């Protein structure tokens, strides 16, 4: 879609914030594993702005059982299904939720794959690909959202449009 000057800045900011959720969940693949070891200064500079969000999210997850599920349900029912909230915000929240669901599937499948393969190079490649893919999607989505445009991610955006 083209530049939409009619989208208020508050909608742009609230539309960009949910993309932090999949990024924080993807840090498992990049932070403690391979990317940081390979590029420590670049990784720390890139991830430095989101450290406060990571700390708040980490405290929330540690103190509350099923925090991820509670946050998912709260976002889904309070934002996505609320017709009083603009479609722009609901679109971005649902798209971030779907990205996070893809990461949850990766969290279930990758430990099984990485144990069965026992090749560090392949495991490292899988983890780096997932982290870099989510990071690129985060940057693209936030950039488009701040511009007031819908971030069109293939297949995911189609699913979001069908749900809304």
C-alpha positions in Angstrom: 0.0 0.0 0.0 1.1 3.6 -0.4 2.0 6.2 2.1 -1.0 7.0 4.3 -0.7 10.4 5.9 -4.1 10.0 7.5 -2.9 7.3 9.9 -2.3 9.1 13.2 1.1 8.8 14.9 -0.5 7.1 17.9 -1.8 4.3 15.7 1.7 4.0 14.1 3.4 3.7 17.4 0.9 1.2 18.8 1.0 -0.7 15.6 4.7 -1.1 15.7 5.0 -2.1 19.4 3.6 -5.6 19.0 6.4 -6.6 16.7 8.7 -6.6 19.8 7.0 -9.8 20.9 8.3 -12.1 18.2 11.6 -10.4 18.3 12.0 -11.0 22.0 11.0 -14.7 21.5 13.5 -14.9 18.6 16.4 -13.8 20.9 16.6 -17.4 22.1 18.0 -18.2 18.7 20.4 -15.3 18.4 21.3 -14.0 21.9 22.5 -17.1 23.7 23.7 -19.0 20.8 25.6 -18.2 17.6 25.0 -14.7 16.3 26.3 -12.9 19.4 29.4 -15.1 19.4 30.1 -14.3 15.8 29.4 -10.6 15.8 29.4 -9.4 19.5 29.7 -5.7 18.9 27.2 -5.5 16.1 24.7 -7.6 17.9 25.0 -5.6 21.1 24.5 -2.3 19.2 21.5 -3.6 17.3 19.9 -5.2 20.4 20.7 -2.3 22.8 17.5 -0.3 22.2 15.2 -3.2 23.1 17.0 -4.3 26.3 14.4 -2.5 28.6 11.6 -4.3 26.8 13.4 -7.6 27.1 14.0 -7.1 30.8 10.3 -6.3 31.4 9.1 -9.2 29.3 11.6 -11.5 31.0 10.4 -10.5 34.5 6.8 -10.9 33.4 7.5 -14.4 32.1 9.5 -15.5 35.2 6.9 -14.3 37.7 3.7 -15.4 36.1 3.0 -18.9 35.0 1.8 -19.2 31.4 2.7 -15.5 30.9 3.1 -16.1 27.1 -0.4 -17.6 26.8 -1.9 -14.8 29.0 -0.2 -12.1 26.9 -1.4 -13.9 23.7 -5.0 -14.1 24.9 -5.0 -10.5 26.1 -3.7 -9.1 22.8 -6.1 -11.3 20.8 -9.3 -10.6 22.7 -8.6 -7.0 23.9 -7.1 -5.7 20.7 -7.7 -7.9 17.7 -11.3 -8.6 18.4 -12.1 -5.1 19.6 -13.9 -3.3 16.8 -13.3 0.1 18.6 -9.6 -0.1 17.9 -8.4 1.0 14.4 -8.0 -1.7 11.8 -4.3 -0.6 11.3 -3.5 -1.5 15.0 -5.5 -4.7 14.9 -3.8 -5.8 11.7 -0.3 -5.3 13.1 -1.1 -6.9 16.4 -2.6 -10.0 14.7 0.4 -10.2 12.3 2.8 -10.0 15.3 0.8 -12.8 17.0 1.0 -15.0 14.0 4.8 -14.4 13.7 5.1 -15.4 17.4 3.0 -18.6 16.8 5.5 -19.6 14.0 8.3 -19.1 16.5 6.4 -21.3 19.0 6.3 -24.1 16.5 10.0 -23.6 15.9 10.6 -23.8 19.7 8.8 -27.2 19.6 10.4 -28.7 16.5 14.0 -27.4 16.5 15.2 -29.1 19.7 14.1 -32.4 18.3 15.8 -31.7 15.0 19.0 -30.3 16.6 19.3 -33.4 18.8 18.8 -35.8 16.0 21.3 -34.2 13.7 24.2 -33.6 16.1 25.9 -31.3 13.5 26.7 -27.9 15.1 27.1 -26.3 11.7 23.5 -27.2 10.6 22.1 -26.3 14.0 23.9 -23.0 13.9 22.6 -22.3 10.4 19.0 -23.1 11.4 19.2 -20.9 14.5 20.9 -18.0 12.7 18.3 -18.2 9.8 15.4 -18.1 12.2 16.8 -15.2 14.2 17.9 -13.2 11.2 14.6 -13.8 9.4 12.6 -12.6 12.4 14.9 -9.6 12.9 14.5 -8.6 9.2 10.8 -9.0 9.5 10.8 -6.9 12.6 12.8 -4.1 10.9 10.6 -4.2 7.8 7.3 -4.3 9.7 8.3 -1.5 12.1 9.6 0.7 9.2 6.4 0.2 7.2 4.2 0.7 10.2 5.9 4.0 11.2 5.4 5.2 7.7 1.7 4.5 8.1 1.6 1.6 5.6 0.6 -2.0 6.1 3.6 -4.3 6.3 2.8 -7.0 3.7 4.4 -10.3 4.7 3.6 -13.0 2.3 1.0 -15.6 3.5 0.9 -14.0 7.0 -0.7 -10.8 5.8 -3.2 -12.8 3.7 -4.2 -14.8 6.8 -4.5 -11.6 8.9 -6.7 -10.0 6.2 -9.0 -13.0 6.2 -9.3 -12.9 10.0 -10.1 -9.2 10.1 
